[in-house]
Amino acid sequence: MRLRSGGIDIFYIDESNDGQLYVITCVAVPFMRPADGGWNIVWADYLDRAKDRRRRIRRTFDIPMSKELHGVKLASGRGNYIKGKFNFVRPKAGAVYRSILASVDFVPDASIMTACAPRSARTLYGRARLESALHALFQRMRLQCLARNVNALVFFDAGHPEYRKLYRQAQIYLPTGSMFRMLGTKNLPLDMFTKDANEKDSKHCYFTQLADLVAYSAFIKMKGERGTLTPWQTQYAMSNLYDSLPTRLLNLRASSKAPRDGIVRLP
């Protein structure tokens, strides 16, 4: 495999689901970029930015840097985030969540994509539920790599061994084209991805934590669109969490259908 001229990106992936609705998000972070006739490892620069953002979160909301940001816990006022000991009340929890998303500034523009599939969705190339959402996300990751002319690596949140199997298959066979019929499809695999999938404990990875926060906020937005929010989620307007993200961070080309908000909605 020849290294592409744009360098290498790392995709961090996490998901959120309730058994009826499946949402999966990737965050692309540059790892290596061309510079002065050679190559620079730039990943550490983005890590420094993520650390700086967590320091600001600590100063503003008393959330320790070592505390894992987990969307479902933060939104619901659980997780003992204040000083690592106390919970936010729900109205405050939602405000903190929105503020954290709105202030994301440590990843590049157009670096976040999400795919969503309801349990009742028609299968996508023989895949259903979370598998179909992941398949759709892989297709968009491939297109993003082509647009940036980069190779890539993948880190999944730990604890999902089924992802590795699907990722291995996608490196060899990733049908793309007519979405719900095999006629007219092409095999366009993830052949620019350089190795097997990796697992990363989100507790120790700010980028995976961001993928989790985005995935859960997109999950709640999709529940709002479907009218399936719980009473407390409706009461505290949780469905607009996702809309707090800076638009520039979303890859709006992920879907050609409105609303173009970086979310691929499978029917």
DRENDO-1510 file (C-alpha; in Angstrom, 1 decimal, always signed):
<recs>
REC; n; res; u; v; w
REC; 1; MET; +0.0; +0.0; +0.0 .
REC; 2; ARG; +1.4; +3.4; -1.0 .
REC; 3; LEU; +0.9; +6.2; +1.5 .
REC; 4; ARG; -1.5; +8.8; +0.1 .
REC; 5; SER; -0.3; +12.3; -0.3 .
REC; 6; GLY; -2.6; +13.8; +2.3 .
REC; 7; GLY; -1.2; +11.8; +5.2 .
REC; 8; ILE; -3.1; +9.7; +7.8 .
REC; 9; ASP; -6.3; +10.3; +9.8 .
REC; 10; ILE; -7.6; +8.4; +12.9 .
REC; 11; PHE; -11.3; +7.8; +13.2 .
REC; 12; TYR; -12.7; +7.4; +16.8 .
REC; 13; ILE; -16.0; +5.7; +16.9 .
REC; 14; ASP; -18.7; +5.3; +19.5 .
REC; 15; GLU; -22.5; +4.6; +19.5 .
REC; 16; SER; -25.7; +5.1; +21.4 .
REC; 17; ASN; -28.9; +2.9; +21.3 .
REC; 18; ASP; -31.9; +1.8; +23.2 .
REC; 19; GLY; -32.7; -1.4; +21.3 .
REC; 20; GLN; -35.1; +0.5; +19.0 .
REC; 21; LEU; -32.9; +3.3; +17.6 .
REC; 22; TYR; -29.2; +2.9; +16.7 .
REC; 23; VAL; -26.8; +5.8; +16.3 .
REC; 24; ILE; -23.1; +5.7; +15.7 .
REC; 25; THR; -20.6; +8.6; +15.4 .
REC; 26; CYS; -17.1; +9.0; +14.1 .
REC; 27; VAL; -14.6; +11.8; +14.8 .
REC; 28; ALA; -11.7; +12.2; +12.4 .
REC; 29; VAL; -8.4; +13.5; +13.9 .
REC; 30; PRO; -5.3; +14.1; +11.7 .
REC; 31; PHE; -2.4; +11.9; +12.6 .
REC; 32; MET; +0.2; +12.7; +10.0 .
REC; 33; ARG; +0.5; +15.5; +7.4 .
REC; 34; PRO; +3.0; +16.5; +4.7 .
REC; 35; ALA; +5.4; +19.3; +5.6 .
REC; 36; ASP; +8.6; +20.6; +3.9 .
REC; 37; GLY; +9.1; +17.6; +1.8 .
REC; 38; GLY; +8.6; +15.2; +4.7 .
REC; 39; TRP; +6.0; +14.3; +7.2 .
REC; 40; ASN; +4.8; +15.8; +10.5 .
REC; 41; ILE; +3.1; +13.8; +13.3 .
REC; 42; VAL; +0.3; +16.3; +14.1 .
REC; 43; TRP; -1.9; +14.1; +16.4 .
REC; 44; ALA; -0.2; +15.4; +19.5 .
REC; 45; ASP; -1.2; +19.0; +18.6 .
REC; 46; TYR; -4.9; +18.0; +18.6 .
REC; 47; LEU; -4.4; +16.1; +21.9 .
REC; 48; ASP; -2.9; +19.2; +23.5 .
REC; 49; ARG; -6.0; +21.2; +22.3 .
REC; 50; ALA; -8.3; +18.5; +23.8 .
REC; 51; LYS; -6.4; +18.7; +27.1 .
REC; 52; ASP; -6.7; +22.5; +27.1 .
REC; 53; ARG; -10.5; +22.2; +26.5 .
REC; 54; ARG; -10.8; +19.8; +29.5 .
REC; 55; ARG; -8.9; +22.2; +31.7 .
REC; 56; ARG; -11.4; +24.9; +30.8 .
REC; 57; ILE; -14.3; +22.5; +31.5 .
REC; 58; ARG; -12.7; +21.8; +34.9 .
REC; 59; ARG; -12.4; +25.5; +35.7 .
REC; 60; THR; -16.0; +26.3; +34.5 .
REC; 61; PHE; -18.0; +23.3; +35.8 .
REC; 62; ASP; -15.7; +21.6; +38.4 .
REC; 63; ILE; -15.6; +18.4; +36.4 .
REC; 64; PRO; -12.2; +16.7; +37.0 .
REC; 65; MET; -10.1; +16.1; +33.9 .
REC; 66; SER; -10.0; +12.4; +34.8 .
REC; 67; LYS; -13.7; +12.1; +34.8 .
REC; 68; GLU; -15.1; +10.4; +31.7 .
REC; 69; LEU; -17.6; +12.5; +29.9 .
REC; 70; HIS; -20.5; +10.0; +29.1 .
REC; 71; GLY; -23.5; +11.5; +27.3 .
REC; 72; VAL; -26.3; +9.5; +28.9 .
REC; 73; LYS; -25.0; +10.2; +32.4 .
REC; 74; LEU; -24.3; +13.8; +31.8 .
REC; 75; ALA; -27.7; +14.6; +30.2 .
REC; 76; SER; -29.7; +12.8; +32.9 .
REC; 77; GLY; -27.9; +14.4; +35.9 .
REC; 78; ARG; -26.1; +11.3; +36.9 .
REC; 79; GLY; -22.4; +10.3; +37.0 .
REC; 80; ASN; -21.2; +12.5; +40.0 .
REC; 81; TYR; -19.5; +15.0; +37.7 .
REC; 82; ILE; -19.2; +18.0; +40.1 .
REC; 83; LYS; -15.8; +17.6; +41.7 .
REC; 84; GLY; -16.2; +13.9; +40.9 .
REC; 85; LYS; -18.6; +13.6; +43.8 .
REC; 86; PHE; -21.9; +15.3; +43.2 .
REC; 87; ASN; -24.6; +15.4; +40.5 .
REC; 88; PHE; -25.9; +18.3; +38.4 .
REC; 89; VAL; -29.6; +18.8; +38.7 .
REC; 90; ARG; -31.2; +18.0; +35.3 .
REC; 91; PRO; -31.8; +21.6; +34.1 .
REC; 92; LYS; -28.1; +22.4; +34.9 .
REC; 93; ALA; -27.0; +19.1; +33.4 .
REC; 94; GLY; -28.5; +19.9; +30.1 .
REC; 95; ALA; -27.0; +23.4; +30.1 .
REC; 96; VAL; -23.5; +21.9; +30.9 .
REC; 97; TYR; -23.9; +19.4; +28.1 .
REC; 98; ARG; -24.9; +22.1; +25.6 .
REC; 99; SER; -22.0; +24.3; +26.7 .
REC; 100; ILE; -19.5; +21.5; +26.3 .
REC; 101; LEU; -20.7; +20.7; +22.8 .
REC; 102; ALA; -20.8; +24.3; +21.8 .
REC; 103; SER; -17.2; +24.9; +22.9 .
REC; 104; VAL; -15.7; +21.9; +21.0 .
REC; 105; ASP; -12.7; +23.5; +19.3 .
REC; 106; PHE; -10.0; +20.7; +19.3 .
REC; 107; VAL; -11.0; +18.8; +16.1 .
REC; 108; PRO; -10.8; +20.1; +12.5 .
REC; 109; ASP; -13.7; +21.3; +10.4 .
REC; 110; ALA; -16.0; +18.7; +8.8 .
REC; 111; SER; -14.5; +16.0; +11.1 .
REC; 112; ILE; -17.7; +14.6; +12.7 .
REC; 113; MET; -20.2; +12.2; +11.0 .
REC; 114; THR; -23.1; +10.2; +12.4 .
REC; 115; ALA; -25.4; +7.4; +11.0 .
REC; 116; CYS; -28.8; +6.4; +12.4 .
REC; 117; ALA; -30.9; +3.4; +11.9 .
REC; 118; PRO; -34.2; +2.4; +13.5 .
REC; 119; ARG; -34.9; -1.2; +14.5 .
REC; 120; SER; -37.7; -1.3; +11.9 .
REC; 121; ALA; -35.4; -0.1; +9.0 .
REC; 122; ARG; -35.1; -2.1; +5.9 .
REC; 123; THR; -31.8; -4.0; +5.7 .
REC; 124; LEU; -28.9; -2.2; +4.2 .
REC; 125; TYR; -26.9; -4.8; +2.0 .
REC; 126; GLY; -28.1; -7.5; +4.3 .
REC; 127; ARG; -27.3; -5.5; +7.5 .
REC; 128; ALA; -29.8; -4.4; +10.1 .
REC; 129; ARG; -30.0; -2.2; +13.1 .
REC; 130; LEU; -26.6; -1.1; +14.4 .
REC; 131; GLU; -24.8; -3.0; +11.7 .
REC; 132; SER; -26.6; -1.1; +9.0 .
REC; 133; ALA; -25.7; +2.3; +10.7 .
REC; 134; LEU; -22.1; +1.2; +10.9 .
REC; 135; HIS; -22.1; +0.1; +7.3 .
REC; 136; ALA; -23.4; +3.5; +6.2 .
REC; 137; LEU; -20.8; +5.2; +8.4 .
REC; 138; PHE; -18.0; +3.2; +6.8 .
REC; 139; GLN; -19.2; +4.3; +3.4 .
REC; 140; ARG; -19.0; +8.0; +4.4 .
REC; 141; MET; -15.6; +7.5; +6.1 .
REC; 142; ARG; -14.3; +6.1; +2.8 .
REC; 143; LEU; -15.6; +9.1; +0.9 .
REC; 144; GLN; -14.0; +11.5; +3.4 .
REC; 145; CYS; -10.6; +9.7; +3.1 .
REC; 146; LEU; -10.8; +10.0; -0.7 .
REC; 147; ALA; -11.7; +13.7; -0.5 .
REC; 148; ARG; -8.7; +14.3; +1.8 .
REC; 149; ASN; -6.5; +11.8; +0.0 .
REC; 150; VAL; -5.5; +10.2; +3.2 .
REC; 151; ASN; -5.0; +6.7; +4.7 .
REC; 152; ALA; -6.7; +6.0; +8.0 .
REC; 153; LEU; -6.8; +4.0; +11.2 .
REC; 154; VAL; -9.9; +3.2; +13.4 .
REC; 155; PHE; -10.3; +3.2; +17.1 .
REC; 156; PHE; -13.6; +1.8; +18.5 .
REC; 157; ASP; -14.7; +2.3; +22.1 .
REC; 158; ALA; -13.7; -0.9; +24.0 .
REC; 159; GLY; -16.3; -3.5; +24.6 .
REC; 160; HIS; -17.7; -4.0; +21.1 .
REC; 161; PRO; -16.0; -7.0; +19.6 .
REC; 162; GLU; -18.7; -7.2; +16.9 .
REC; 163; TYR; -17.3; -4.0; +15.4 .
REC; 164; ARG; -14.0; -5.6; +14.5 .
REC; 165; LYS; -15.7; -8.3; +12.4 .
REC; 166; LEU; -17.7; -5.8; +10.5 .
REC; 167; TYR; -14.6; -3.6; +10.0 .
REC; 168; ARG; -12.6; -6.5; +8.7 .
REC; 169; GLN; -15.3; -7.4; +6.2 .
REC; 170; ALA; -15.5; -3.7; +5.1 .
REC; 171; GLN; -11.8; -3.7; +4.3 .
REC; 172; ILE; -12.5; -6.4; +1.7 .
REC; 173; TYR; -16.2; -6.0; +0.8 .
REC; 174; LEU; -18.2; -2.8; +1.2 .
REC; 175; PRO; -21.0; -2.7; -1.3 .
REC; 176; THR; -22.0; +0.8; -2.3 .
REC; 177; GLY; -24.6; +2.1; -4.7 .
REC; 178; SER; -28.3; +1.3; -4.9 .
REC; 179; MET; -29.0; +1.2; -1.2 .
REC; 180; PHE; -31.6; -1.5; -0.8 .
REC; 181; ARG; -31.0; -3.7; -3.8 .
REC; 182; MET; -27.8; -5.5; -4.8 .
REC; 183; LEU; -28.4; -4.5; -8.5 .
REC; 184; GLY; -26.2; -1.5; -9.4 .
REC; 185; THR; -23.9; -1.8; -6.5 .
REC; 186; LYS; -20.1; -1.7; -6.5 .
REC; 187; ASN; -17.6; -3.1; -4.0 .
REC; 188; LEU; -15.8; -0.1; -2.7 .
REC; 189; PRO; -13.9; -1.4; +0.4 .
REC; 190; LEU; -12.0; +0.5; +3.0 .
REC; 191; ASP; -8.7; -0.2; +1.2 .
REC; 192; MET; -7.1; +3.0; +2.4 .
REC; 193; PHE; -7.3; +1.9; +6.0 .
REC; 194; THR; -3.9; +0.6; +7.0 .
REC; 195; LYS; -4.5; -2.1; +9.7 .
REC; 196; ASP; -7.0; -4.0; +11.8 .
REC; 197; ALA; -9.5; -2.1; +14.0 .
REC; 198; ASN; -8.2; -1.0; +17.4 .
REC; 199; GLU; -10.1; -0.7; +20.7 .
REC; 200; LYS; -9.7; +2.3; +23.0 .
REC; 201; ASP; -11.1; +2.6; +26.5 .
REC; 202; SER; -13.1; +5.9; +26.3 .
REC; 203; LYS; -12.2; +6.6; +29.9 .
REC; 204; HIS; -8.6; +7.4; +28.7 .
REC; 205; CYS; -9.4; +9.0; +25.4 .
REC; 206; TYR; -10.9; +12.5; +24.9 .
REC; 207; PHE; -11.6; +11.9; +21.3 .
REC; 208; THR; -13.7; +8.8; +22.0 .
REC; 209; GLN; -15.5; +10.7; +24.7 .
REC; 210; LEU; -16.4; +13.4; +22.1 .
REC; 211; ALA; -17.7; +10.7; +19.8 .
REC; 212; ASP; -19.9; +9.4; +22.7 .
REC; 213; LEU; -21.2; +12.9; +23.5 .
REC; 214; VAL; -22.1; +13.5; +19.9 .
REC; 215; ALA; -23.6; +10.0; +19.4 .
REC; 216; TYR; -25.9; +10.4; +22.4 .
REC; 217; SER; -27.0; +14.0; +21.5 .
REC; 218; ALA; -27.8; +12.7; +17.9 .
REC; 219; PHE; -29.6; +9.8; +19.4 .
REC; 220; ILE; -31.8; +12.1; +21.4 .
REC; 221; LYS; -32.4; +14.3; +18.4 .
REC; 222; MET; -33.6; +11.3; +16.4 .
REC; 223; LYS; -35.9; +10.3; +19.2 .
REC; 224; GLY; -37.3; +13.8; +19.1 .
REC; 225; GLU; -37.9; +13.6; +15.4 .
REC; 226; ARG; -39.7; +10.3; +15.9 .
REC; 227; GLY; -41.8; +11.5; +18.9 .
REC; 228; THR; -40.3; +8.9; +21.3 .
REC; 229; LEU; -38.7; +11.1; +23.9 .
REC; 230; THR; -39.2; +10.3; +27.6 .
REC; 231; PRO; -41.1; +12.9; +29.6 .
REC; 232; TRP; -38.0; +14.3; +31.3 .
REC; 233; GLN; -36.2; +14.5; +27.9 .
REC; 234; THR; -39.1; +16.5; +26.6 .
REC; 235; GLN; -39.4; +18.7; +29.7 .
REC; 236; TYR; -35.8; +19.8; +29.5 .
REC; 237; ALA; -35.7; +20.1; +25.6 .
REC; 238; MET; -33.0; +17.4; +25.3 .
REC; 239; SER; -33.7; +17.0; +21.6 .
REC; 240; ASN; -31.7; +20.2; +20.7 .
REC; 241; LEU; -28.5; +19.0; +22.4 .
REC; 242; TYR; -26.9; +18.1; +19.1 .
REC; 243; ASP; -27.7; +21.4; +17.6 .
REC; 244; SER; -25.3; +23.0; +20.0 .
REC; 245; LEU; -22.3; +21.6; +18.1 .
REC; 246; PRO; -20.6; +24.2; +15.9 .
REC; 247; THR; -21.8; +23.5; +12.4 .
REC; 248; ARG; -18.3; +23.8; +10.9 .
REC; 249; LEU; -17.3; +20.6; +12.7 .
REC; 250; LEU; -20.0; +18.5; +11.0 .
REC; 251; ASN; -19.3; +16.9; +7.6 .
REC; 252; LEU; -22.5; +18.2; +5.9 .
REC; 253; ARG; -21.7; +16.1; +2.8 .
REC; 254; ALA; -22.4; +12.9; +4.8 .
REC; 255; SER; -26.0; +13.0; +3.4 .
REC; 256; SER; -27.5; +14.6; +0.3 .
REC; 257; LYS; -30.9; +14.8; +1.9 .
REC; 258; ALA; -32.3; +17.6; +4.2 .
REC; 259; PRO; -31.7; +18.3; +6.9 .
REC; 260; ARG; -28.0; +18.3; +6.1 .
REC; 261; ASP; -26.6; +18.2; +9.6 .
REC; 262; GLY; -23.9; +15.6; +9.5 .
REC; 263; ILE; -26.4; +12.8; +10.3 .
REC; 264; VAL; -27.2; +10.0; +7.8 .
REC; 265; ARG; -30.8; +8.9; +8.5 .
REC; 266; LEU; -31.6; +5.4; +7.2 .
REC; 267; PRO; -35.3; +4.9; +6.6 .
</recs>
